[in-house]
């Protein structure tokens, strides 16, 4: 059974294995919260829960909620929901970032984590969420479209050195 949960200390080993698996695959850690130090796991969880309430946010950043996709007692994915957009996030980043651990891909979990995170976006008043992905990331583009995403634009983002797609996704899809 899949469920989207707030971070909790009891998921320490599974969360750490998710991060290790992404690192071993040589992939960029998405969402950005996967880059946070996790040696003191209770401190990580406190940080993530605080940032969702607007506590401890870096200058220029916005409140954001982190969620973990659980399959049984395993963390199989992570998402981050930014509560509002800055001009920079409108170009790259958008409202939601998500990933699925490499060993759990190909089973529809990307579609599921995005759908469940869109429900959370609706609960905080976001009617249409902006999602971005690299133009060459066909798997992510397919997940976004499967959740009702409408392509707004493709454009080169110099800061990232890639052509990026921007989609708007209704949160009630």
Secondary structure in CASP SS format (residue, H / E / C, confidence):
PFRMAT SS
TARGET T0000
AUTHOR 0000-0000-0000
METHOD secondary structure of the structure
MODEL  1
X C 1.00
X E 1.00
X E 1.00
X E 1.00
X E 1.00
X E 1.00
X C 1.00
X C 1.00
X H 1.00
X H 1.00
X H 1.00
X H 1.00
X H 1.00
X H 1.00
X H 1.00
X H 1.00
X H 1.00
X H 1.00
X H 1.00
X H 1.00
X H 1.00
X H 1.00
X H 1.00
X H 1.00
X C 1.00
X C 1.00
X C 1.00
X C 1.00
X C 1.00
X C 1.00
X C 1.00
X H 1.00
X H 1.00
X H 1.00
X H 1.00
X C 1.00
X C 1.00
X C 1.00
X C 1.00
X C 1.00
X H 1.00
X H 1.00
X H 1.00
X H 1.00
X H 1.00
X H 1.00
X H 1.00
X H 1.00
X H 1.00
X H 1.00
X H 1.00
X H 1.00
X C 1.00
X C 1.00
X C 1.00
X C 1.00
X C 1.00
X C 1.00
X C 1.00
X C 1.00
X C 1.00
X C 1.00
X C 1.00
X E 1.00
X E 1.00
X E 1.00
X E 1.00
X E 1.00
X E 1.00
X E 1.00
X E 1.00
X C 1.00
X C 1.00
X E 1.00
X E 1.00
X E 1.00
X E 1.00
X E 1.00
X E 1.00
X E 1.00
X E 1.00
X E 1.00
X C 1.00
X C 1.00
X C 1.00
X C 1.00
X H 1.00
X H 1.00
X H 1.00
X H 1.00
X H 1.00
X C 1.00
X C 1.00
X C 1.00
X C 1.00
X E 1.00
X E 1.00
X E 1.00
X E 1.00
X E 1.00
X C 1.00
X H 1.00
X H 1.00
X H 1.00
X C 1.00
X C 1.00
X C 1.00
X C 1.00
X H 1.00
X H 1.00
X H 1.00
X H 1.00
X H 1.00
X H 1.00
X H 1.00
X H 1.00
X H 1.00
X H 1.00
X H 1.00
X H 1.00
X H 1.00
X H 1.00
X H 1.00
X C 1.00
X C 1.00
X C 1.00
X C 1.00
X E 1.00
X E 1.00
X E 1.00
X E 1.00
X E 1.00
X E 1.00
X E 1.00
X C 1.00
X C 1.00
X C 1.00
X H 1.00
X H 1.00
X H 1.00
X H 1.00
X H 1.00
X H 1.00
X H 1.00
X H 1.00
X H 1.00
X C 1.00
X C 1.00
X C 1.00
X E 1.00
X E 1.00
X E 1.00
X E 1.00
X E 1.00
X E 1.00
X E 1.00
X E 1.00
X C 1.00
X C 1.00
X C 1.00
X C 1.00
X E 1.00
X E 1.00
X E 1.00
X E 1.00
X E 1.00
X E 1.00
X E 1.00
X E 1.00
X E 1.00
X C 1.00
X C 1.00
X C 1.00
END
